Amino acid sequence: MKRLMWTVTVALVLGAAALWGAGRLVWSDDEQDLAWPTPLALLVLASVGAMFALRAVGRRLLGGVLVVVGVAACVLAVVDAELFGMGPVIALLGGLLTGGAGGLLVARGHRLPRLGSRYEAPAAQRAEQRKDTGRTDDLWTALSEGKDPTDDD
């Protein structure tokens, strides 16, 4: 789980840096600044913090948004490229990193640890785990909570 968390975090930070850098480069002869890479870079960078704060469903939604942002960055990089240079290539790389990280969040983001989950009471952690996995109380959980597992009430 830690490897997945680090992979997604590094991909998002690198994707944001690539989009930010692509917005600073010259893309055509008229040296006109592009307006779209910087806001997308800020959105991707903000999603790093949101990834840790959200729960399973929220992470999957965030991943879907990041996939859309990554695809949009790739399309805009190809459409806005008047001359071949490093700007479109770096923006395309940033879009691919962002979309890939979003895809990982959609597919496996529910497995990542939540921010502050370490500080929850053990009973709350078990209840959250049972809710996420759909399991009912087993014998050991009932015993550790002081219940009689053979009692049928």
N, CA, C and O of each residue as an XYZ file, in Angstrom:
612
protein
N       0.811     -1.189      0.000
C       0.000      0.000      0.000
C       0.858      1.258      0.000
O       0.518      2.254     -0.639
N       1.976      1.203      0.724
C       2.844      2.378      0.745
C       3.469      2.623     -0.618
O       3.668      3.772     -1.013
N       3.777      1.564     -1.334
C       4.360      1.722     -2.667
C       3.361      2.375     -3.614
O       3.733      3.236     -4.411
N       2.108      1.976     -3.531
C       1.070      2.585     -4.353
C       0.895      4.054     -3.991
O       0.753      4.902     -4.872
N       0.905      4.353     -2.700
C       0.751      5.737     -2.256
C       1.902      6.593     -2.771
O       1.677      7.699     -3.263
N       3.116      6.103     -2.665
C       4.265      6.862     -3.143
C       4.264      6.986     -4.657
O       4.637      8.032     -5.189
N       3.856      5.951     -5.353
C       3.805      6.000     -6.808
C       2.831      7.069     -7.285
O       3.159      7.868     -8.162
N       1.640      7.080     -6.711
C       0.632      8.066     -7.105
C       1.087      9.471     -6.728
O       0.929     10.402     -7.518
N       1.648      9.636     -5.540
C       2.086     10.960     -5.095
C       3.199     11.501     -5.991
O       3.143     12.657     -6.411
N       4.199     10.688     -6.285
C       5.305     11.137     -7.136
C       4.812     11.433     -8.542
O       5.239     12.418     -9.143
N       3.927     10.607     -9.080
C       3.398     10.854    -10.422
C       2.619     12.165    -10.471
O       2.726     12.914    -11.442
N       1.839     12.446     -9.433
C       1.075     13.698     -9.418
C       1.988     14.916     -9.281
O       1.775     15.929     -9.947
N       2.993     14.822     -8.430
C       3.912     15.958     -8.267
C       4.709     16.191     -9.549
O       4.882     17.334     -9.971
N       5.187     15.128    -10.162
C       5.917     15.277    -11.427
C       5.009     15.775    -12.553
O       5.429     16.579    -13.385
N       3.765     15.294    -12.573
C       2.814     15.774    -13.578
C       2.510     17.253    -13.403
O       2.417     17.989    -14.386
N       2.355     17.697    -12.151
C       2.107     19.116    -11.883
C       3.323     19.951    -12.268
O       3.177     21.030    -12.842
N       4.520     19.460    -11.957
C       5.739     20.188    -12.317
C       5.898     20.278    -13.832
O       6.314     21.312    -14.354
N       5.570     19.208    -14.529
C       5.678     19.228    -15.995
C       4.676     20.204    -16.599
O       5.018     20.943    -17.522
N       3.461     20.220    -16.101
C       2.469     21.166    -16.617
C       2.862     22.602    -16.298
O       2.712     23.494    -17.133
N       3.364     22.823    -15.090
C       3.809     24.160    -14.710
C       4.965     24.605    -15.623
O       4.966     25.727    -16.130
N       5.932     23.727    -15.821
C       7.067     24.057    -16.678
C       6.663     24.266    -18.126
O       7.209     25.137    -18.802
N       5.724     23.486    -18.605
C       5.268     23.634    -19.990
C       4.587     24.975    -20.196
O       4.653     25.537    -21.289
N       3.943     25.491    -19.179
C       3.299     26.795    -19.281
C       4.294     27.934    -19.340
O       3.944     29.031    -19.774
N       5.524     27.703    -18.914
C       6.553     28.738    -18.918
C       7.385     28.746    -20.190
O       8.140     29.689    -20.429
N       7.257     27.713    -21.007
C       8.049     27.621    -22.233
C       7.346     28.307    -23.403
O       6.133     28.518    -23.372
N       8.102     28.646    -24.413
C       7.564     29.248    -25.635
C       7.104     28.118    -26.553
O       7.847     27.178    -26.834
N       5.860     28.237    -27.011
C       5.293     27.185    -27.847
C       5.215     27.574    -29.312
O       5.064     26.703    -30.169
N       5.313     28.851    -29.619
C       5.174     29.278    -31.020
C       6.053     30.496    -31.272
O       6.726     30.975    -30.359
N       6.052     31.000    -32.504
C       6.886     32.141    -32.886
C       6.432     33.443    -32.251
O       7.258     34.323    -32.010
N       5.137     33.592    -31.970
C       4.639     34.856    -31.432
C       4.852     34.990    -29.929
O       4.480     36.008    -29.344
N       5.441     33.985    -29.297
C       5.795     33.986    -27.875
C       4.621     34.360    -26.974
O       4.786     35.071    -25.982
N       3.455     33.881    -27.328
C       2.244     34.123    -26.539
C       2.177     33.112    -25.393
O       2.366     31.913    -25.600
N       1.906     33.609    -24.182
C       1.778     32.712    -23.034
C       0.483     31.914    -23.125
O      -0.562     32.438    -23.514
N       0.570     30.650    -22.764
C      -0.618     29.803    -22.731
C      -1.282     29.925    -21.370
O      -0.607     30.036    -20.346
N      -2.593     29.903    -21.366
C      -3.331     30.099    -20.122
C      -3.674     28.792    -19.427
O      -3.906     28.813    -18.218
N      -3.719     27.674    -20.100
C      -4.256     26.454    -19.493
C      -3.279     25.617    -18.681
O      -3.745     24.950    -17.757
N      -1.966     25.582    -18.929
C      -1.132     24.656    -18.138
C      -1.025     25.001    -16.650
O      -1.014     24.099    -15.813
N      -0.946     26.274    -16.311
C      -0.754     26.645    -14.905
C      -1.950     26.279    -14.025
O      -1.745     25.699    -12.959
N      -3.197     26.592    -14.423
C      -4.322     26.161    -13.568
C      -4.428     24.642    -13.443
O      -4.785     24.133    -12.380
N      -4.122     23.920    -14.511
C      -4.148     22.456    -14.414
C      -3.059     21.960    -13.470
O      -3.278     21.013    -12.715
N      -1.890     22.591    -13.507
C      -0.806     22.201    -12.600
C      -1.208     22.433    -11.147
O      -0.926     21.600    -10.287
N      -1.861     23.551    -10.869
C      -2.307     23.830     -9.506
C      -3.383     22.846     -9.055
O      -3.405     22.435     -7.895
N      -4.270     22.472     -9.966
C      -5.304     21.488     -9.641
C      -4.677     20.135     -9.319
O      -5.080     19.474     -8.362
N      -3.708     19.730    -10.102
C      -3.042     18.449     -9.870
C      -2.273     18.478     -8.548
O      -2.281     17.498     -7.803
N      -1.618     19.588     -8.260
C      -0.881     19.703     -7.013
C      -1.820     19.685     -5.805
O      -1.493     19.088     -4.780
N      -2.966     20.325     -5.914
C      -3.943     20.309     -4.824
C      -4.532     18.918     -4.613
O      -4.929     18.566     -3.503
N      -4.586     18.140     -5.673
C      -5.150     16.795     -5.551
C      -4.261     15.869     -4.719
O      -4.733     14.855     -4.204
N      -2.984     16.211     -4.587
C      -2.097     15.395     -3.745
C      -2.579     15.443     -2.299
O      -2.658     14.409     -1.635
N      -2.897     16.620     -1.816
C      -3.415     16.738     -0.451
C      -4.789     16.132     -0.301
O      -5.097     15.506      0.713
N      -5.618     16.319     -1.319
C      -6.969     15.761     -1.257
C      -6.950     14.241     -1.248
O      -7.821     13.610     -0.650
N      -5.969     13.657     -1.902
C      -5.873     12.201     -1.967
C      -5.742     11.596     -0.570
O      -6.304     10.535     -0.300
N      -5.004     12.264      0.318
C      -4.812     11.735      1.662
C      -6.018     11.977      2.555
O      -6.251     11.214      3.492
N      -6.782     13.011      2.286
C      -7.896     13.369      3.156
C      -9.188     12.635      2.812
O     -10.045     12.473      3.680
N      -9.346     12.192      1.580
C     -10.596     11.574      1.149
C     -10.645     10.097      1.498
O      -9.619      9.448      1.702
N     -11.874      9.584      1.561
C     -12.077      8.149      1.775
C     -12.188      7.443      0.435
O     -11.876      8.028     -0.602
N     -12.620      6.216      0.445
C     -12.576      5.353     -0.734
C     -13.345      5.917     -1.928
O     -12.785      6.022     -3.020
N     -14.599      6.278     -1.746
C     -15.411      6.768     -2.861
C     -14.888      8.120     -3.349
O     -14.836      8.374     -4.552
N     -14.507      8.972     -2.419
C     -13.964     10.273     -2.782
C     -12.675     10.151     -3.577
O     -12.439     10.924     -4.505
N     -11.839      9.180     -3.217
C     -10.596      8.966     -3.969
C     -10.880      8.489     -5.382
O     -10.198      8.882     -6.328
N     -11.876      7.652     -5.520
C     -12.205      7.185     -6.868
C     -12.742      8.330     -7.721
O     -12.428      8.421     -8.908
N     -13.551      9.204     -7.120
C     -14.030     10.373     -7.859
C     -12.878     11.307     -8.217
O     -12.817     11.823     -9.333
N     -11.968     11.523     -7.272
C     -10.794     12.340     -7.538
C      -9.957     11.730     -8.654
O      -9.455     12.446     -9.520
N      -9.808     10.416     -8.635
C      -9.077      9.739     -9.701
C      -9.728      9.947    -11.052
O      -9.037     10.154    -12.049
N     -11.060      9.893    -11.097
C     -11.766     10.151    -12.354
C     -11.539     11.564    -12.851
O     -11.355     11.782    -14.048
N     -11.550     12.525    -11.940
C     -11.274     13.914    -12.325
C      -9.853     14.041    -12.855
O      -9.620     14.743    -13.838
N      -8.913     13.376    -12.221
C      -7.518     13.444    -12.672
C      -7.322     12.781    -14.029
O      -6.496     13.231    -14.823
N      -8.065     11.727    -14.300
C      -7.993     11.113    -15.631
C      -8.490     12.103    -16.682
O      -7.879     12.239    -17.743
N      -9.589     12.791    -16.395
C     -10.130     13.784    -17.328
C      -9.135     14.928    -17.518
O      -8.928     15.387    -18.641
N      -8.520     15.389    -16.432
C      -7.531     16.470    -16.522
C      -6.326     16.013    -17.342
O      -5.816     16.773    -18.165
N      -5.875     14.799    -17.128
C      -4.747     14.279    -17.895
C      -5.046     14.173    -19.379
O      -4.217     14.537    -20.213
N      -6.229     13.676    -19.709
C      -6.620     13.579    -21.120
C      -6.749     14.969    -21.725
O      -6.323     15.199    -22.856
N      -7.340     15.903    -20.968
C      -7.487     17.277    -21.470
C      -6.130     17.918    -21.709
O      -5.950     18.621    -22.703
N      -5.181     17.693    -20.826
C      -3.842     18.253    -20.996
C      -3.169     17.679    -22.237
O      -2.507     18.404    -22.980
N      -3.338     16.374    -22.463
C      -2.755     15.754    -23.654
C      -3.377     16.305    -24.931
O      -2.668     16.611    -25.890
N      -4.696     16.429    -24.944
C      -5.389     16.959    -26.136
C      -4.988     18.404    -26.383
O      -4.695     18.780    -27.518
N      -4.971     19.219    -25.334
C      -4.590     20.618    -25.505
C      -3.139     20.761    -25.927
O      -2.810     21.677    -26.681
N      -2.270     19.888    -25.465
C      -0.866     19.940    -25.872
C      -0.718     19.658    -27.352
O       0.101     20.280    -28.029
N      -1.501     18.731    -27.854
C      -1.417     18.396    -29.281
C      -2.069     19.481    -30.124
O      -1.553     19.830    -31.186
N      -3.197     20.021    -29.666
C      -3.922     21.039    -30.443
C      -3.162     22.361    -30.472
O      -3.116     23.019    -31.511
N      -2.564     22.761    -29.346
C      -1.890     24.052    -29.266
C      -0.470     24.049    -29.805
O       0.171     25.100    -29.834
N       0.033     22.921    -30.227
C       1.415     22.838    -30.698
C       1.491     23.327    -32.139
O       1.117     22.609    -33.066
N       1.984     24.569    -32.325
C       2.167     25.106    -33.671
C       3.523     24.706    -34.237
O       3.643     24.382    -35.419
N       4.518     24.732    -33.405
C       5.854     24.315    -33.793
C       6.288     23.190    -32.865
O       5.890     23.137    -31.702
N       7.091     22.316    -33.386
C       7.580     21.252    -32.526
C       8.637     21.824    -31.596
O       9.627     22.403    -32.045
N       8.424     21.662    -30.328
C       9.360     22.149    -29.328
C       9.178     21.362    -28.055
O       8.474     20.353    -28.027
N       9.808     21.821    -27.016
C       9.740     21.107    -25.745
C       8.442     21.377    -24.990
O       8.030     20.549    -24.178
N       7.791     22.502    -25.233
C       6.558     22.833    -24.524
C       5.472     21.783    -24.677
O       4.970     21.275    -23.675
N       5.096     21.444    -25.903
C       4.059     20.422    -26.074
C       4.477     19.043    -25.552
O       3.651     18.296    -25.029
N       5.750     18.716    -25.697
C       6.223     17.406    -25.241
C       6.142     17.313    -23.715
O       5.717     16.291    -23.177
N       6.545     18.369    -23.023
C       6.505     18.370    -21.566
C       5.053     18.379    -21.075
O       4.725     17.702    -20.101
N       4.188     19.140    -21.744
C       2.771     19.146    -21.358
C       2.139     17.775    -21.597
O       1.316     17.323    -20.801
N       2.516     17.127    -22.672
C       2.013     15.786    -22.947
C       2.482     14.806    -21.876
O       1.714     13.952    -21.433
N       3.730     14.929    -21.464
C       4.250     14.088    -20.391
C       3.507     14.348    -19.082
O       3.169     13.409    -18.362
N       3.254     15.617    -18.775
C       2.497     15.954    -17.569
C       1.087     15.402    -17.602
O       0.575     14.934    -16.585
N       0.453     15.454    -18.770
C      -0.888     14.894    -18.912
C      -0.899     13.384    -18.742
O      -1.807     12.829    -18.123
N       0.110     12.723    -19.290
C       0.189     11.265    -19.154
C       0.431     10.847    -17.696
O      -0.169      9.888    -17.212
N       1.309     11.572    -17.008
C       1.551     11.265    -15.592
C       0.297     11.498    -14.752
O      -0.034     10.695    -13.879
N      -0.394     12.598    -15.023
C      -1.608     12.909    -14.269
C      -2.704     11.880    -14.540
O      -3.348     11.402    -13.607
N      -2.917     11.539    -15.803
C      -3.930     10.554    -16.150
C      -3.616      9.173    -15.595
O      -4.511      8.455    -15.149
N      -2.328      8.804    -15.625
C      -1.934      7.508    -15.069
C      -2.142      7.434    -13.570
O      -2.612      6.420    -13.055
N      -1.792      8.510    -12.862
C      -2.008      8.547    -11.413
C      -3.504      8.521    -11.104
O      -3.927      7.872    -10.147
N      -4.301      9.216    -11.901
C      -5.756      9.188    -11.710
C      -6.321      7.799    -11.943
O      -7.219      7.364    -11.222
N      -5.806      7.106    -12.936
C      -6.247      5.735    -13.188
C      -5.919      4.805    -12.038
O      -6.715      3.931    -11.695
N      -4.741      4.988    -11.437
C      -4.395      4.181    -10.261
C      -5.324      4.474     -9.093
O      -5.703      3.566     -8.353
N      -5.694      5.749     -8.923
C      -6.625      6.085     -7.844
C      -8.004      5.480     -8.076
O      -8.654      5.025     -7.135
N      -8.442      5.474     -9.314
C      -9.750      4.880     -9.608
C      -9.718      3.380     -9.327
O     -10.644      2.831     -8.730
N      -8.648      2.729     -9.760
C      -8.582      1.273     -9.640
C      -8.261      0.799     -8.225
O      -8.848     -0.173     -7.750
N      -7.328      1.482     -7.543
C      -6.848      0.948     -6.267
C      -6.791      1.972     -5.146
O      -6.206      1.697     -4.098
N      -7.376      3.134     -5.335
C      -7.309      4.192     -4.337
C      -8.012      3.872     -3.042
O      -7.670      4.430     -2.000
N      -8.993      2.981     -3.083
C      -9.714      2.631     -1.858
C      -8.839      1.870     -0.865
O      -9.203      1.742      0.304
N      -7.700      1.368     -1.311
C      -6.808      0.614     -0.434
C      -5.810      1.493      0.313
O      -5.156      1.028      1.246
N      -5.688      2.744     -0.080
C      -4.713      3.627      0.549
C      -5.172      4.042      1.941
O      -6.373      4.165      2.182
N      -4.233      4.259      2.861
C      -4.617      4.696      4.201
C      -5.126      6.131      4.185
O      -4.706      6.951      3.367
N      -6.045      6.416      5.114
C      -6.613      7.755      5.228
C      -5.779      8.597      6.175
O      -5.089      8.075      7.050
N      -5.851      9.905      5.988
C      -5.196     10.840      6.878
C      -5.856     10.773      8.254
O      -7.075     10.907      8.356
N      -5.086     10.571      9.294
C      -5.610     10.533     10.651
C      -6.201      9.205     11.070
O      -6.676      9.095     12.200
N      -6.200      8.198     10.228
C      -6.793      6.915     10.603
C      -5.967      6.211     11.673
O      -6.485      5.348     12.383
N      -4.726      6.557     11.796
C      -3.873      5.952     12.812
C      -4.329      6.346     14.216
O      -4.086      5.613     15.175
N      -4.984      7.493     14.343
C      -5.334      8.019     15.648
C      -6.766      7.701     16.066
O      -7.230      8.202     17.090
N      -7.465      6.888     15.302
C      -8.812      6.482     15.679
C      -8.746      5.385     16.741
O      -7.754      4.664     16.849
N      -9.806      5.276     17.511
C      -9.892      4.213     18.501
C      -9.909      2.859     17.794
O     -10.412      2.758     16.674
N      -9.371      1.822     18.425
C      -9.333      0.500     17.778
C     -10.711     -0.014     17.364
O     -10.849     -0.632     16.308
N     -11.728      0.236     18.184
C     -13.073     -0.229     17.822
C     -13.573      0.497     16.575
O     -14.246     -0.109     15.742
N     -13.255      1.789     16.432
C     -13.663      2.540     15.242
C     -12.909      2.047     14.012
O     -13.478      1.984     12.922
N     -11.630      1.695     14.178
C     -10.868      1.153     13.062
C     -11.450     -0.181     12.593
O     -11.550     -0.434     11.392
N     -11.833     -1.037     13.553
C     -12.420     -2.327     13.172
C     -13.759     -2.131     12.490
O     -14.066     -2.818     11.516
N     -14.563     -1.199     12.991
C     -15.864     -0.937     12.369
C     -15.674     -0.418     10.952
O     -16.412     -0.811     10.048
N     -14.695      0.460     10.743
C     -14.413      0.979      9.406
C     -13.924     -0.135      8.485
O     -14.300     -0.188      7.314
N     -13.086     -1.025      9.017
C     -12.583     -2.136      8.224
C     -13.716     -3.089      7.835
O     -13.777     -3.558      6.699
N     -14.605     -3.369      8.777
C     -15.740     -4.252      8.463
C     -16.644     -3.605      7.427
O     -17.176     -4.284      6.549
N     -16.818     -2.284      7.528
C     -17.664     -1.586      6.566
C     -17.042     -1.620      5.174
O     -17.742     -1.808      4.180
N     -15.702     -1.434      5.106
C     -15.022     -1.441      3.811
C     -15.002     -2.828      3.180
O     -15.140     -2.955      1.963
N     -14.830     -3.875      3.997
C     -14.724     -5.218      3.440
C     -16.051     -5.955      3.409
O     -16.165     -6.986      2.746
N     -17.059     -5.446      4.113
C     -18.363     -6.090      4.121
C     -18.435     -7.301      5.024
O     -19.382     -8.082      4.923
N     -17.446     -7.486      5.921
C     -17.450     -8.643      6.812
C     -18.265     -8.354      8.056
O     -18.426     -7.200      8.454
N     -18.779     -9.415      8.668
C     -19.478     -9.282      9.945
C     -18.506     -9.608     11.070
O     -17.372    -10.019     10.824
N     -18.962     -9.422     12.311
C     -18.115     -9.728     13.472
C     -17.745    -11.195     13.451
O     -18.589    -12.057     13.202
N     -16.488    -11.473     13.713
C     -16.087    -12.868     13.862
C     -15.863    -13.152     15.347
O     -16.056    -12.278     16.191
N     -15.463    -14.355     15.647
C     -15.314    -14.772     17.042
C     -14.257    -13.957     17.769
O     -14.466    -13.554     18.913
N     -13.140    -13.712     17.129
C     -12.051    -13.006     17.800
C     -12.418    -11.554     18.087
O     -12.080    -11.026     19.147
N     -13.093    -10.919     17.173
C     -13.501     -9.534     17.390
C     -14.491     -9.453     18.538
O     -14.410     -8.557     19.379
N     -15.421    -10.387     18.568
C     -16.405    -10.398     19.647
C     -15.726    -10.632     20.994
O     -16.070     -9.986     21.983
N     -14.772    -11.546     21.035
C     -14.063    -11.806     22.288
C     -13.253    -10.588     22.739
O     -13.242    -10.256     23.925
N     -12.586     -9.931     21.812
C     -11.765     -8.779     22.201
C     -12.610     -7.592     22.633
O     -12.119     -6.713     23.341
N     -13.862     -7.551     22.223
C     -14.748     -6.485     22.656
C     -15.530     -6.852     23.909
O     -16.371     -6.078     24.367
N     -15.254     -8.039     24.469
C     -15.892     -8.455     25.704
C     -17.276     -9.063     25.517
O     -18.044     -9.140     26.476
N     -17.607     -9.490     24.318
C     -18.910    -10.101     24.046
C     -18.772    -11.620     24.062
O     -17.684    -12.159     23.858
N     -19.875    -12.293     24.305
C     -19.921    -13.751     24.249
C     -20.291    -14.134     22.813
O     -21.426    -13.896     22.400
N     -19.366    -14.720     22.039
C     -19.673    -15.054     20.648
C     -20.681    -16.182     20.493
O     -21.221    -16.387     19.405
N     -20.941    -16.915     21.570
C     -21.912    -18.018     21.474
C     -23.312    -17.566     21.824
O     -24.268    -18.327     21.672
N     -23.445    -16.321     22.299
C     -24.749    -15.790     22.658
C     -25.507    -15.433     21.375
O     -24.968    -14.736     20.515
N     -26.752    -15.904     21.239
C     -27.513    -15.724     20.007
C     -28.434    -14.508     20.021
O     -29.330    -14.436     19.180
N     -28.264    -13.568     20.913
C     -29.203    -12.431     20.934
C     -28.831    -11.405     19.950
O     -29.510    -10.385     19.835
